Amino acid sequence: MEEQVAAYVARDQKPVLPPPPSEHGPLAIVRKNLFATPVDAVLTTVLLLFSLWAAWNIIQWALVTAVFVGGDRVACVTEEGAPVGACWAFVGAKLGQFTYGLYPMGERWRVDLAVVLLVALAVPLAIPRVPYKRLNALLLIAVYPFVALVLLTGGGFQISGGWIAFLFILAAFISATLARANVTAPALLLRTATIMALLAVAVLLVANILSSGRVTFLVFRFSVLSGVSCLFALASIGASTLAAVRAGAPRATGPAHILLPPAFVVGLLIVLAGDFGLRPVPTNLWGGLLVTLVVALTGIAASLPLGILLALARRSHMPAVRLVSIIFIEFWRGVPLITVLFMSAFMIPLFLPEGVSFNQLLRALIGVALFSAAYMAEVVRGGLQAIPKGQYEGAMALGLGYWQMMRLIVMPQAIKLVIPGIVNTFIGLFKDTSLVYIIGLADLLGTVRRGFADPNWITPTTAATGLVFAAFVYWLFCFGMSRYSIFVERRLQTGYSR
Amino acid sequence: MMNMLIKTLLGSAFAAVVSLPAAAATLDEVKERGALRCGVNTGLPGFASQDDQGEWQGLDVDYCKAVAAAIFDGDGSKVEYSPLSAVQRFPALQNNEVDMLARNTTWTMNRDTALGLNFVGVNYYDGQGFMVRKDLNVTSALQLSGATVCVQSGTTTELNLTDYFSANNMELNPVVIESQSDVNAAYDQGRCDVLTTDASGLYASRLELANPDEHVVLPEVISKEPLGPTVRQGDEQWFDIVKWVHFGLLNAEELGVTQQNVEEMLESENPKIRRLLGVDGSFGEDVGLANDWMVDVIRAVGNYGEIFDRNIGPDTPLKIQRGMNALWTKGGLQYAPPVR
């Protein structure tokens, strides 16, 4: 039965009409968002005029009346005294200094090479699709810093026997720990390895108190006792290796694994003490962007692992560990960075015995790293607190140990949560590096400011131009870090997105 | 660096046990190192600054080069420069991080005695001066009564200004501003008639003004700021060396020995020149240097007048007149004891 409907009721759908012009299109958007009410209209107009005026002035200063080429200050002042714009010729003339400081002209390729190596190692690590992440990270973290150190300073370090013994003892302890992973390894050999390593430590301690005769091996000068200590450490490594060889069939770590730490130490010694024909460049010649990057990257690289350890220590159930961590964090957070730098520059030399000097750049690096580690620790702790108790309990129920639980379950979640905070700290650290100017290190800002003192370039606009340039370079780096952090956040966003 | 690190970490703990040998003579240390460590200003136009190639330049820097040339047979490039801030300079010298300071340091009694420094002389007589616009037609600071004066707050400059105006019964209208660059800007915008700071700084400030040639520095200097190179107390030989390099530079100017004519002057009959250049006598050897030490110095940097003209003189952008820094024979204060 057909429905009874009045004749005037339409039976078909009317065609859809486009919205009226006042409701869509660019004009409507402008009207709705910018000129909806009289107040909006006034605000829009005023701000628009202000923006145009500001943009015009900036363009006028930075481009139209600016001077781009010239050999000295004469280029950047006008004859009749009309106001000149930016003096980019100053930046152009000093660009080498702003980048490398006083690094000798003929040796600057070494800085370039160090940067290229860094980019070549860091970029593949940052791009998720590139394979061999583990090897790449190992090269970047364990090998690159030493290569860069030798490239920048020229290498050929004189390494004392005590230091060599110390490195071999570290290697011996790691090897012994690795050997212990084999359940079937002979207990006697394992015990021998530990005892030898402990003996090496004891002899090294004695070696620092008693002075004894000198023995020279290759380029290294040993005192007799540090040499003995070194031999003990080697014996310990030998015992560990033997234990791995004798271990039964289901081997967790073979001899090759165990020999890895000492091999690394040997490689390290060759790189640091070897003579590669590079001219030594003392750190007081470094400057500009080079110093900024060295300080910032060292601070960033050191503060994250240190901060994670401190954060874990602060949440530890062991009172002593917790107390030490709290004291460390609260001390370094409680003092201004400028005080830390002043202390490192003026107080440390007073505590040191006469004749012992301590590289100024290294002092600042240590100060900056410890300072930022304290901040990083609190950021990471914030992430740890956001992890529900169930995650810990679940991990423990699976039979994971403390470090396995942290490494596999807790940290990946906690770090992901606090990426914005971590990058925030990095960016703050990057900009804080400009404070090293106060203690006489010439970072980017410091070199730019030193350029102002060159009588050949003093003009009314030199200072403004230099500072704008420095600000732009800082902005470039900080913006880059910020963008990458957003990319990582998006990639790791697996269930918290809104 | 590794070596230093372990020394520091381990050595400092046992520092009390180990007895240290007495500090060696500075001259021997410098010779062994192969370079003079010289503390300079981080940047003061005309006194210490870096040019486009990154080379250090300036009057103070030339003093470092002169001392290096005297020690290393004329090689003025064997200098490691340490740019030092005002707070850093004395600790750096006391901690043996530098061998000498040539860092526009004012010679005062406190620094000479209590701080354990020795001032070798005065390489630039500085003092507070006034700058005004040329169109004011002022020729003397005594005509400045009632003028507005831009001055940095909390400095001795401000105190000197007040003293000078009240001593001469003049009316003072100070415009006190926090930082020196803001003081310069205020003067440039015409907020005050007069700009006052140390004379050497006035010449540099003038270059930052829109039209440097419309401004003039008045001849009066109202305070004493004798700037000079400094060494540690306790090494008399080193003190003598740096002192006599300074006096040698002044004597060379007085005797007309220049970078160009120093070779000819070796044949001079003038006994004063012959003694200065080591032709007669053993004055260089007596102080621990080679006998022709002054020939090396002059070859490297020239005499005092040449150093002055090259870095801050009338032909440089700074355009500083000799004034008090002229030789005593020309009405200035620069006077050196004779070499005999």
Boltz contact constraints between the chains, C-beta under 6 A:
constraints:
  - contact:
      token1: [A, 81]
      token2: [B, 210]
      max_distance: 6.0
  - contact:
      token1: [A, 81]
      token2: [B, 211]
      max_distance: 6.0
  - contact:
      token1: [A, 93]
      token2: [B, 52]
      max_distance: 6.0
  - contact:
      token1: [A, 97]
      token2: [B, 54]
      max_distance: 6.0
  - contact:
      token1: [A, 102]
      token2: [B, 54]
      max_distance: 6.0
  - contact:
      token1: [A, 157]
      token2: [B, 2]
      max_distance: 6.0
  - contact:
      token1: [A, 158]
      token2: [B, 3]
      max_distance: 6.0
  - contact:
      token1: [A, 159]
      token2: [B, 2]
      max_distance: 6.0
  - contact:
      token1: [A, 160]
      token2: [B, 3]
      max_distance: 6.0
  - contact:
      token1: [A, 160]
      token2: [B, 6]
      max_distance: 6.0
  - contact:
      token1: [A, 162]
      token2: [B, 6]
      max_distance: 6.0
  - contact:
      token1: [A, 163]
      token2: [B, 2]
      max_distance: 6.0
  - contact:
      token1: [A, 163]
      token2: [B, 6]
      max_distance: 6.0
  - contact:
      token1: [A, 208]
      token2: [B, 10]
      max_distance: 6.0
  - contact:
      token1: [A, 346]
      token2: [B, 91]
      max_distance: 6.0
  - contact:
      token1: [A, 349]
      token2: [B, 95]
      max_distance: 6.0
  - contact:
      token1: [A, 352]
      token2: [B, 12]
      max_distance: 6.0
  - contact:
      token1: [A, 353]
      token2: [B, 15]
      max_distance: 6.0
  - contact:
      token1: [A, 354]
      token2: [B, 20]
      max_distance: 6.0
  - contact:
      token1: [A, 356]
      token2: [B, 7]
      max_distance: 6.0
  - contact:
      token1: [A, 356]
      token2: [B, 11]
      max_distance: 6.0
  - contact:
      token1: [A, 358]
      token2: [B, 4]
      max_distance: 6.0
  - contact:
      token1: [A, 358]
      token2: [B, 8]
      max_distance: 6.0
  - contact:
      token1: [A, 359]
      token2: [B, 1]
      max_distance: 6.0
  - contact:
      token1: [A, 440]
      token2: [B, 83]
      max_distance: 6.0
  - contact:
      token1: [A, 440]
      token2: [B, 84]
      max_distance: 6.0
  - contact:
      token1: [A, 440]
      token2: [B, 85]
      max_distance: 6.0
  - contact:
      token1: [A, 440]
      token2: [B, 88]
      max_distance: 6.0
  - contact:
      token1: [A, 450]
      token2: [B, 42]
      max_distance: 6.0
  - contact:
      token1: [A, 450]
      token2: [B, 43]
      max_distance: 6.0
  - contact:
      token1: [A, 453]
      token2: [B, 43]
      max_distance: 6.0
  - contact:
      token1: [A, 453]
      token2: [B, 44]
      max_distance: 6.0
  - contact:
      token1: [A, 453]
      token2: [B, 45]
      max_distance: 6.0
  - contact:
      token1: [A, 453]
      token2: [B, 49]
      max_distance: 6.0
  - contact:
      token1: [A, 454]
      token2: [B, 49]
      max_distance: 6.0
  - contact:
      token1: [A, 455]
      token2: [B, 45]
      max_distance: 6.0
  - contact:
      token1: [A, 455]
      token2: [B, 46]
      max_distance: 6.0
  - contact:
      token1: [A, 455]
      token2: [B, 317]
      max_distance: 6.0
  - contact:
      token1: [A, 455]
      token2: [B, 318]
      max_distance: 6.0
  - contact:
      token1: [A, 458]
      token2: [B, 45]
      max_distance: 6.0
  - contact:
      token1: [A, 458]
      token2: [B, 207]
      max_distance: 6.0
  - contact:
      token1: [A, 458]
      token2: [B, 208]
      max_distance: 6.0
  - contact:
      token1: [A, 460]
      token2: [B, 208]
      max_distance: 6.0
  - contact:
      token1: [A, 460]
      token2: [B, 210]
      max_distance: 6.0
